[in-house]
Amino acid sequence: MKGSLLLSNAKLVTGQTVQILIDGHGIISEFELAGSRNISFNEETAIIDCTDMYVSSGWIDMHVHAFSDFSPYGDEIDDIGVKQGVTTIVDAGSCGADRIGELEAKGKAAQTNLLAFLNISKIGLSRIDELSSMDWLDEQLVRNSLQQYASFIVGLKARMSKSVVGANGLKPLYAARAMSQAFDMPLMVHIGSGPPAVADIISLLERKDIVTHYLNGKSNNLFDLNGKPLRALMEAIKRGVCLDVGHGSASFCFRTAEAAKLHGIPLGTISTDIYRKNRLDGPVYSLANVLSKFLYLGYSLQEIIAAVTARAADWLGKPELGRIQIGDRANLTLFSVENEQITLRDSEGEERLAEQSIITRGAVVNDNFIEC
């Protein structure tokens, strides 16, 4: 932004209409309820009429794959970030120690804020069985990466499904747990097809660890055949283990999500597990599309937006990313809720017809306004 910017007549998810003035340095200088008093701006201020739009703090996607060099699990940072109205993305273990520096450098060149989980396997997703050899787990390399990229890495990532760990079973998770304790870093753990059994995996997770893909429809999931949550899941929630959606190509099921809601499983963070193929061909497409599925499921707009703003920001220990406050650097997402029919598809291929959809309209981040 070359000058100041006024977002006029935008709605908060509480229903209040606000005016937000951002100065030429990207700082929120005024934030007022519409009509409460006159906002002071000059003739050089760019004004965006946000009538029929909502504004929230910038959306945070806690599970993406943003290392474009890798295939199939890779994409361009801004294509899954600001161009979709998402101001902060967290790469979920695309890179291990071998290439985490390259990912950090790509993040510095992007408009989107990028953070990352470090894959405990040094090779990362250069191949998709990265935990099938314990030789690829090197505690000293993990230590070096955490020291060198301390402000970039937010935790450790272990993908605990049969195709990834091979014959190693729980061994990689025991190694991850030991590194987590040694370096005081939380774990994000991917669950999928077994073995190992999901109850054995989740029993090893502790407070602030994240289990991602918790709404998948595979037989090795966190709900029994009647849709009742496993005892291991309920105990993990009591311990403070966090739940992350991580939709992806194979990890979100409408029926599982309905069972979770029916049994009062708390909504954690909503994320996409987005990469090039499932962005272009579905079933993910965008964070907005995933949020629309939760709107269809009956969650309130306030609950849904909190899952990609305040709740994610709190987990990251960056509360400024989850609020709108005078004096903060502007970090905002503009979106609308459209009353039109849309077909939504889960990772099982099941389709549901929804009456509303969430559409991003723009983002303000790093001193720039980006129209979606």
C-alpha positions as CSV (number, residue, x, y, z in Angstrom):
1,M,0.0,0.0,0.0
2,K,1.4,3.4,-1.0
3,G,-1.0,5.3,1.2
4,S,-3.6,4.7,3.8
5,L,-6.5,2.3,3.2
6,L,-10.1,2.5,4.6
7,L,-12.2,-0.6,4.8
8,S,-15.7,0.8,5.0
9,N,-18.9,-0.9,6.2
10,A,-17.4,-4.4,6.8
11,K,-19.2,-6.8,9.2
12,L,-17.6,-8.7,12.0
13,V,-18.9,-12.3,12.5
14,T,-20.7,-10.8,15.6
15,G,-22.9,-8.8,13.2
16,Q,-21.4,-5.4,14.0
17,T,-20.5,-3.1,11.2
18,V,-17.1,-1.5,11.4
19,Q,-14.7,0.9,9.7
20,I,-11.0,0.0,9.7
21,L,-8.3,2.6,8.8
22,I,-4.8,1.3,7.9
23,D,-2.0,3.8,7.6
24,G,0.6,3.9,4.9
25,H,2.9,1.7,7.0
26,G,0.4,-1.1,7.2
27,I,-0.7,-0.4,10.9
28,I,-4.3,-0.3,12.0
29,S,-4.7,3.3,13.1
30,E,-8.5,3.4,13.7
31,F,-11.0,0.6,14.3
32,E,-14.5,1.8,15.1
33,L,-18.1,0.7,14.9
34,A,-19.7,2.3,11.8
35,G,-21.4,5.5,12.7
36,S,-19.9,5.8,16.2
37,R,-17.7,8.6,15.1
38,N,-16.0,10.0,12.0
39,I,-12.9,8.2,10.8
40,S,-10.2,10.7,10.0
41,F,-8.8,10.1,6.5
42,N,-7.7,12.3,3.7
43,E,-8.3,12.6,-0.1
44,E,-5.3,10.2,-0.8
45,T,-6.9,7.4,1.3
46,A,-8.0,4.4,-0.8
47,I,-11.5,3.4,0.2
48,I,-12.9,-0.1,-0.2
49,D,-16.6,-0.4,0.2
50,C,-17.1,-3.7,2.1
51,T,-20.8,-3.6,2.2
52,D,-22.0,-7.3,2.2
53,M,-18.6,-8.5,3.2
54,Y,-17.3,-9.8,6.5
55,V,-13.8,-8.9,7.9
56,S,-11.9,-11.1,10.3
57,S,-8.3,-11.3,11.4
58,G,-6.3,-13.0,8.6
59,W,-7.1,-16.7,8.1
60,I,-4.5,-19.2,9.2
61,D,-4.3,-22.6,7.5
62,M,-2.5,-24.9,10.0
63,H,-1.9,-27.7,7.5
64,V,-0.6,-27.1,3.9
65,H,2.1,-28.4,1.6
66,A,3.9,-25.4,0.2
67,F,7.3,-26.7,-1.0
68,S,6.8,-26.4,-4.7
69,D,9.7,-28.6,-5.6
70,F,8.0,-31.7,-4.3
71,S,5.4,-33.8,-6.1
72,P,2.7,-34.7,-5.5
73,Y,2.7,-32.9,-2.2
74,G,3.7,-29.4,-3.1
75,D,2.4,-26.0,-4.3
76,E,3.2,-22.3,-4.7
77,I,3.0,-20.4,-1.4
78,D,0.9,-17.5,-2.6
79,D,-1.4,-19.7,-4.7
80,I,-2.6,-21.4,-1.5
81,G,-2.1,-18.3,0.7
82,V,-3.0,-14.7,-0.1
83,K,-4.5,-15.4,-3.5
84,Q,-7.1,-17.4,-1.6
85,G,-7.5,-14.9,1.2
86,V,-5.3,-16.8,3.6
87,T,-2.7,-14.6,5.2
88,T,-0.7,-17.3,7.2
89,I,0.0,-20.8,6.2
90,V,1.8,-23.5,8.1
91,D,3.6,-26.2,6.1
92,A,2.9,-29.5,7.7
93,G,6.2,-31.3,7.4
94,S,7.0,-31.1,3.7
95,C,10.7,-30.7,4.6
96,G,13.0,-32.4,6.9
97,A,16.4,-31.2,7.9
98,D,17.8,-31.7,4.4
99,R,15.7,-28.9,2.8
100,I,14.0,-26.9,5.5
101,G,16.3,-24.0,4.7
102,E,15.1,-23.9,1.1
103,L,11.5,-23.8,2.3
104,E,12.2,-20.9,4.7
105,A,13.9,-19.0,1.9
106,K,10.8,-19.4,-0.4
107,G,8.7,-18.1,2.5
108,K,10.7,-14.9,2.7
109,A,10.1,-14.3,-1.0
110,A,6.3,-14.7,-0.7
111,Q,3.6,-12.3,0.3
112,T,1.9,-14.9,2.5
113,N,3.3,-15.5,6.0
114,L,4.8,-19.0,6.1
115,L,5.7,-21.1,9.2
116,A,6.5,-24.8,9.2
117,F,6.5,-28.1,11.1
118,L,9.8,-29.9,10.6
119,N,9.4,-33.5,9.4
120,I,11.3,-35.8,11.7
121,S,12.7,-37.6,8.7
122,K,15.5,-35.7,7.2
123,I,14.3,-36.4,3.6
124,G,10.9,-35.0,4.2
125,L,8.3,-35.7,1.4
126,S,11.0,-36.2,-1.2
127,R,9.4,-39.7,-1.1
128,I,6.2,-40.7,0.6
129,D,7.5,-43.5,2.8
130,E,9.8,-41.1,4.6
131,L,9.6,-43.0,8.0
132,S,10.1,-46.5,6.5
133,S,13.9,-46.3,7.4
134,M,15.0,-45.3,10.8
135,D,18.3,-44.3,9.2
136,W,16.5,-41.1,8.0
137,L,15.8,-40.0,11.6
138,D,18.8,-38.0,12.9
139,E,18.3,-36.2,16.2
140,Q,21.4,-34.0,15.7
141,L,20.1,-32.8,12.4
142,V,16.8,-32.0,13.9
143,R,18.5,-30.1,16.7
144,N,20.6,-28.1,14.2
145,S,17.5,-27.2,12.2
146,L,15.6,-26.1,15.3
147,Q,18.4,-23.8,16.3
148,Q,19.0,-22.3,12.9
149,Y,15.3,-21.8,12.0
150,A,13.9,-21.2,15.5
151,S,11.5,-18.4,14.4
152,F,10.2,-20.4,11.5
153,I,9.7,-24.0,12.8
154,V,6.6,-24.3,15.1
155,G,6.8,-28.1,15.8
156,L,7.8,-31.5,14.6
157,K,5.7,-33.6,12.2
158,A,5.4,-37.4,12.0
159,R,3.1,-39.2,9.5
160,M,2.0,-42.3,11.2
161,S,0.2,-44.4,8.6
162,K,1.1,-47.8,7.1
163,S,2.3,-46.5,3.8
164,V,4.7,-44.1,5.5
165,V,6.2,-46.2,8.3
166,G,6.2,-49.6,6.6
167,A,7.4,-52.3,9.0
168,N,8.5,-49.7,11.6
169,G,5.2,-49.5,13.3
170,L,5.3,-47.1,16.3
171,K,9.1,-46.8,16.3
172,P,9.1,-43.4,14.5
173,L,6.6,-42.0,16.9
174,Y,8.6,-43.1,19.9
175,A,11.6,-41.3,18.3
176,A,9.4,-38.2,17.6
177,R,8.2,-38.2,21.2
178,A,11.8,-38.3,22.5
179,M,12.8,-35.4,20.2
180,S,9.7,-33.5,21.3
181,Q,10.7,-33.8,24.9
182,A,14.4,-33.1,24.3
183,F,13.7,-29.9,22.3
184,D,10.5,-28.8,24.0
185,M,8.6,-28.9,20.7
186,P,5.0,-30.1,20.1
187,L,4.2,-32.8,17.7
188,M,1.7,-32.8,14.8
189,V,0.9,-36.4,14.0
190,H,-0.9,-37.6,10.9
191,I,-3.2,-40.5,11.3
192,G,-4.4,-42.8,8.4
193,S,-4.5,-46.4,7.5
194,G,-3.1,-48.9,10.0
195,P,-1.2,-50.5,11.4
196,P,-0.2,-48.9,13.7
197,A,-3.6,-48.7,15.4
198,V,-4.9,-45.2,15.8
199,A,-5.6,-45.7,19.6
200,D,-2.0,-46.7,20.1
201,I,-0.9,-43.6,18.3
202,I,-3.1,-41.1,20.0
203,S,-2.2,-42.5,23.5
204,L,1.3,-41.2,23.0
205,L,0.2,-37.6,22.4
206,E,0.4,-35.0,25.0
207,R,-0.9,-31.5,25.8
208,K,-0.5,-29.1,22.8
209,D,0.3,-32.0,20.4
210,I,-1.9,-32.0,17.3
211,V,-3.6,-35.0,15.7
212,T,-4.4,-34.1,12.1
213,H,-6.9,-35.8,9.8
214,Y,-9.1,-36.6,12.9
215,L,-12.3,-36.6,10.7
216,N,-11.1,-39.1,8.1
217,G,-13.4,-42.0,7.0
218,K,-10.9,-44.8,7.1
219,S,-11.4,-47.9,9.1
220,N,-8.5,-47.0,11.4
221,N,-10.1,-43.7,12.6
222,L,-11.1,-42.2,15.9
223,F,-14.7,-43.3,15.9
224,D,-16.2,-46.8,16.2
225,L,-18.6,-48.4,13.6
226,N,-21.6,-46.7,15.3
227,G,-19.9,-43.3,15.1
228,K,-19.1,-43.1,18.8
229,P,-15.7,-41.5,19.6
230,L,-13.1,-43.9,20.9
231,R,-12.2,-43.8,24.5
232,A,-8.6,-43.0,23.4
233,L,-9.9,-39.8,21.7
234,M,-11.8,-38.6,24.7
235,E,-8.9,-39.2,27.0
236,A,-6.6,-37.3,24.6
237,I,-8.9,-34.3,24.5
238,K,-8.8,-34.3,28.3
239,R,-5.0,-34.3,28.2
240,G,-5.1,-31.2,26.0
241,V,-4.3,-32.8,22.6
242,C,-5.5,-30.5,19.8
243,L,-7.6,-31.6,16.9
244,D,-6.9,-30.4,13.3
245,V,-9.0,-31.2,10.3
246,G,-6.4,-31.6,7.6
247,H,-9.0,-32.3,4.9
248,G,-6.7,-33.4,2.0
249,S,-7.5,-35.8,-0.7
250,A,-8.2,-38.7,1.6
251,S,-8.8,-37.4,5.1
252,F,-12.2,-35.7,5.5
253,C,-15.5,-37.6,5.6
254,F,-18.9,-36.0,6.1
255,R,-20.2,-39.0,8.1
256,T,-17.3,-38.8,10.5
257,A,-17.7,-35.1,10.8
258,E,-21.4,-35.5,11.6
259,A,-20.6,-38.1,14.2
260,A,-18.1,-35.8,15.8
261,K,-20.6,-33.0,16.0
262,L,-23.3,-35.2,17.3
263,H,-21.1,-36.4,20.2
264,G,-19.9,-32.9,21.1
265,I,-16.3,-33.3,20.0
266,P,-14.9,-29.7,20.2
267,L,-14.0,-28.0,16.9
268,G,-10.2,-27.5,16.9
269,T,-8.5,-25.9,13.9
270,I,-9.8,-26.2,10.4
271,S,-7.2,-26.8,7.8
272,T,-6.9,-28.0,4.2
273,D,-3.9,-30.2,3.7
274,I,-3.9,-28.4,0.3
275,Y,-1.4,-29.0,-2.5
276,R,-1.4,-28.5,-6.2
277,K,-3.6,-31.5,-7.3
278,N,-6.3,-31.2,-4.7
279,R,-6.4,-27.4,-5.1
280,L,-7.0,-27.7,-8.9
281,D,-9.0,-30.9,-9.0
282,G,-10.6,-31.0,-5.6
283,P,-12.0,-32.1,-3.2
284,V,-10.2,-29.3,-1.3
285,Y,-10.0,-26.4,-3.7
286,S,-9.4,-23.8,-1.0
287,L,-9.7,-23.1,2.8
288,A,-13.0,-21.2,2.0
289,N,-14.4,-24.4,0.4
290,V,-13.5,-26.4,3.5
291,L,-15.0,-23.8,5.8
292,S,-18.2,-24.0,3.7
293,K,-18.5,-27.7,4.6
294,F,-18.5,-26.8,8.3
295,L,-21.2,-24.2,7.6
296,Y,-23.2,-26.9,5.9
297,L,-22.6,-29.2,9.0
298,G,-24.4,-26.6,11.2
299,Y,-21.5,-24.8,12.9
300,S,-22.0,-21.1,13.4
301,L,-20.0,-18.6,11.4
302,Q,-18.3,-17.5,14.6
303,E,-17.2,-21.0,15.5
304,I,-15.8,-21.6,12.0
305,I,-13.9,-18.3,11.7
306,A,-12.5,-18.8,15.2
307,A,-11.0,-22.1,14.1
308,V,-8.9,-20.4,11.4
309,T,-8.1,-17.2,13.4
310,A,-8.0,-16.9,17.2
311,R,-7.7,-20.6,17.9
312,A,-4.9,-21.2,15.4
313,A,-3.1,-18.0,16.6
314,D,-3.3,-19.1,20.2
315,W,-1.8,-22.5,19.4
316,L,1.0,-20.7,17.5
317,G,1.7,-18.4,20.4
318,K,1.0,-15.4,18.1
319,P,-2.2,-13.8,19.5
320,E,-1.6,-10.8,17.2
321,L,-2.5,-13.0,14.2
322,G,-5.9,-13.7,15.7
323,R,-7.2,-10.3,16.5
324,I,-8.0,-6.9,15.0
325,Q,-6.5,-4.2,17.2
326,I,-5.3,-0.6,16.9
327,G,-1.5,-0.5,16.7
328,D,-1.2,-4.0,15.2
329,R,0.1,-4.6,11.7
330,A,-3.0,-5.1,9.5
331,N,-3.6,-8.8,9.0
332,L,-7.1,-9.2,7.7
333,T,-9.3,-11.4,5.5
334,L,-12.4,-10.1,3.7
335,F,-15.1,-12.7,2.8
336,S,-18.7,-13.1,2.0
337,V,-21.4,-15.7,2.7
338,E,-23.3,-16.3,-0.5
339,N,-26.8,-17.7,-0.5
340,E,-26.6,-19.9,-3.5
341,Q,-26.6,-23.7,-3.9
342,I,-23.2,-25.4,-4.1
343,T,-22.1,-29.0,-4.3
344,L,-19.5,-29.9,-1.7
345,R,-17.5,-33.1,-1.9
346,D,-15.6,-34.9,0.8
347,S,-12.5,-37.2,0.5
348,E,-14.7,-40.3,0.1
349,G,-16.4,-38.9,-3.0
350,E,-19.7,-38.2,-1.2
351,E,-21.4,-35.0,-2.3
352,R,-23.8,-32.8,-0.3
353,L,-25.8,-29.9,-1.7
354,A,-25.4,-26.8,0.5
355,E,-27.4,-23.6,0.4
356,Q,-24.6,-21.3,1.4
357,S,-20.9,-20.9,0.6
358,I,-18.0,-18.8,2.0
359,I,-16.1,-16.9,-0.6
360,T,-13.0,-14.9,0.0
361,R,-12.8,-11.3,-1.4
362,G,-9.5,-10.0,-0.3
363,A,-6.7,-9.9,2.2
364,V,-4.5,-7.3,3.8
365,V,-1.1,-8.6,4.9
366,N,2.5,-7.4,4.9
367,D,1.5,-3.9,3.8
368,N,-0.4,-5.1,0.8
369,F,-4.0,-5.4,-0.2
370,I,-4.6,-8.5,-2.4
371,E,-8.0,-8.9,-4.1
372,C,-9.1,-12.6,-4.4
